[in-house]
């Protein structure tokens, strides 16, 4: 998660209620809350364009944001929770968590499958069951995603959380036995096995017919 320092300027918000929230959104401002250990939650508002710029960098929504409220000294924070418009895919509300750069935090990151499964290549159905895991690390070491190599995954096989190689300095917190991805047999793979067996039987019949014993 380490990278270019991103400063996010926000304003404190004193007025609350659904009417005020709707007014803010109409003017291109997103309501939110900033909180942290030992700090009282503070209601904030941030310009949607400013927030979008901050979250479209190299680390996206996993970026460390140095949040300044009303021009005060910036405090390192992360985007902890958010609400999105299901139709317009715009952010509607954000929760920012203040963090200490030298203390571990827990984040939810995506699982990226890498490589090509031999089972899927033969026609098996690749099922990506688990898409995210919780990872603990200091903020600079928290990854944007974790990778799982499926290049050895055959038909009928599966890979679990324990098969994910945790990035350096990070620990995966989810159940190590939880299944991440499987390759199930399909009609195509079953048909290939059946045809393979049939061809073998035909070869055996041909060999028997050619044998001298077969003419006696």
N, C-alpha and C positions, 0 to 999 in steps of 0.2 A: 504494500500500500504506500510505500515511500515514494516521493516524487516531488514535483513542483509545489511550492506552498500556495494554497488557495485560500484567499481571504473572502469572507462572506459578510457583507454589511447588512444588518437587519435593524428594525426599529421596534421598540417596546410597544405593547398594545394594552391600552387601559380599558377600552370599551369591549364588551363581550355580547354574546347572544347571537341567535341565528340571523337576525336582520343585519347586524354589523358584519358578520362573516360573509353574507351574500353581497353586501356593498363592497367589501374588499375584493372579492373575486371578480366582480363586474369591472373593477378598475385595474385588473391585472396584478393584484396583490394576493399572496398566499398566506393565510394565518398559520400559526404554529406555536410550539412550546419548546423552551430550552430548559433542560434540567440536568442535574448531576449530583454526585455523592456530596452530601453536606450543603447543597445549595437548593434554595426554594425554587420551584418551577416558575418560569417567567413567560408570559404570553408575548409573542412577537408577531411581526408581519414582515414579509420580504417580497420584493419585486419579483414577479415570475420570471422575467427575462434574466435578471441577475442570478437567480437560483439555477435556472436552466444552464447558463454558462458555466457555473461552478460544478455542475454535475455531469457535464458532457466532456470532461477531460479524459485522461488516460485511465483513471480508475472508476469513472462513472459514479454510481451511488455509493461506492465503497470508499470514496475519497475522504481524506482528513480535511475538515473545513476549519479554518481559523475564524471563529465567529466573533464579530464585534457588534455589541448592542449599543445603539445610539452613540457610536463613535468611541466607546470605551475600549480598553485594552482587549485584544482578541484572545479568545480561549479555544484550544483545540477541541473539536467536537466531531461527531459522526452523525450521519442520518440514520436514526434508529428505527423509526416507523414512518410510514407515509400512507396517505389515502389518495387514490387516483380516480378520476372520472372514467367509468367503464366504457363510455362511448368515445369521448374526445381524448382519452389517455393523458389528460393533464393532471398534474398534482393539485390536490384540493386542500391538503393539510399535512404538516410535517412535524415530527418530533426530533429534536436535536439533543444528543447526549454529550455532555462535556466529559472529556477524558484526560487522563494523565499519560503522556507519551511513553513513560517508562514502566507502566503497569499493564498487565494483560487485560484484554477485553475479549468478549465473545461476539462473533459475528456469524451470520448465516450466508454461506456462499454456494454458488452453483457447482454442479458436477459436470465436467466436460468429458465426453467419451472420445478417446483418441485411438487411432489404428483402425484396422478393418477386421471384423469378426469372420473367421473361416466358415462358421456355421451359417451366418447370415448370407455369406457369398454363395453358399450351396442352396439357398432358398429358405432357410430357417427364419422365423419371425423374431426380430430383435425387439425386446420390450425394455424400455428405459423406465424402471419402476420408481426409483428414488432420484430426485433432481437436485436436492440441496442437502447440505450437512452443516452442523454447527462446528465452528473452528475457534480455538482459543490461541491468542498470541498477543505480543505487544503490538500497538497500532502499526508500526512500520513493517512488521512481518506478517500482518494479516493479509492473506492472498485475496485476489478478486474472485478466484475460482480454484477448484482442485481438479486434477486430471486422473482419469482411470483408463488404463490401457486394455483394450478389448481384443488385441490381435491374437490372443490364444483362446478365445471363447468359441467353443464348438456347439453343435446342436445338442440340446439337453443340458447345457452347462449354465452356470450362473456366477456372478461376481458379487462380492459383498463389500461393505464399508471397510472391512479389514484389508481389502485388496487395494485400497487407495493409498498411494504414497503421500504422506503428509509433507507439505513443504517445510524447508528448514526453519526451525524456530516456532513451528505451529503444531498444535495437537488437535486431532479430530475427536469430538466429544460424543458423537452418536454411537448407538449400539453397533459394535463391530460385526455382529452377525446379520444385520439388516441387509436385505438383498437390494442391490443397485440396478443390476441389469441381467436379463436372461435371454437365451435364444431357444425358442420352442420349435419342436418339429412341426412341419406343415405337410399338406398333401404332396407337395412337390418333393420334399425330402423323403417322405415315406414311399412315394412312387419310385424315386431313384433307387432306394434300397431294394424294393420289390423287383424292379427290372434287373438290378444287378444280380439278385439271386436267381432269376429266371434264366438269364444268360449263362450263368454258371451251370444250371441244370442241363441246358441245351448242349453245352460243351461236353458234359459228362456223358450224355446220351450218344453224341457223335463219336466220342472215344470208344465207348462200349461197342458200337456198331462196327467200328474198324478193327476191333480185336479179333484174332483168329478163333477164340473161344465162342464168339457170337455166331459163327457159321456151323458149329457142331450141333 
